[in-house]
């Protein structure tokens, strides 16, 4: 995976999220992979911020990296994350 690949545009249909990448590819992933997006409104989904590393939805507390999309990874439960004391 190249770190130089970034998201350029995001769109949704009834079942999927489509991410256009800077290298010309478009990745389609099921919304079921990301429960916060699946359960959000169309208006909430449209409020995505595209960053150099991926996609961010402030109101939904959702972050999706381009690297994760390219690796085929869906949402990871927060309970499995490690936090420093």
N, C-alpha and C positions, 0 to 999 in steps of 0.2 A: 504494500500500500504506500502510495506516495503522499507525503504530508503536504505537497503542493496542490492537491486536489481539494477544492472547496465547493460549497453549495452556492448556486447562483439564484435559484428560484425554487419555491415550494408551492405545490398545488395539491388539492384533495379531490377525490370523488367519493361516492357513497361508502366504499370499502377500503380505500387505499390512500397512502400518501406518496406523492411523486416528487422526487428531488432531482432537479437538473444540476449537473456538476460542471465545473469549469473545464473539464477535459472533453465535454461533449456527450458524456453518458447521461442517461436518466435512470434512476433507481426507483422502482416501485415496491413498496412494502405494505403489508396489511395493517390497517389501523388496529387490529386485534393485538398486534405486537406491543402497542403502546396504549394501555388502558386509559390514561389521562386524556389522550387525544381522542380515543374512541368515544369516551363519555362526555366530551366537550361539545360546545356549540360551534357552528360554522364560523361565527364571529370570533370566538376565542381562538380557533385554529388559525385564522387569518392574521392574528396579532403575533406572528413569528418574527423573531429578530435573527437574521443570518449573521453569523460571526465567522472569523477565520477558522474556527475549529468545528463549527456545526450549527445547530439550530437551537433557539432558546425561546421558551414561552414563559414570560414572567408570571402572569396570573395563574398559570397551570402548574408552576414549579416543575417544568419539564425541560430537560436538556438532552439532545441527541447529537452524538458526534458523527461526522462523515466517516471516520474510521470504523465506528461501530456499525454503521449502515453497510459499508463495504464488506465487513466481516459477517454480515447476516445476523447481527445481534439485536434482540428486542430489548424491552425494558428489563432492568435488573431491580429486584425488590430492594428497598432501602434497608431492610433487616439484615441483608447479607453484606452490607458495607461496613467497613471498619472506621471508627472515629478515634481520634486522639483524645486523651483525657484532658 
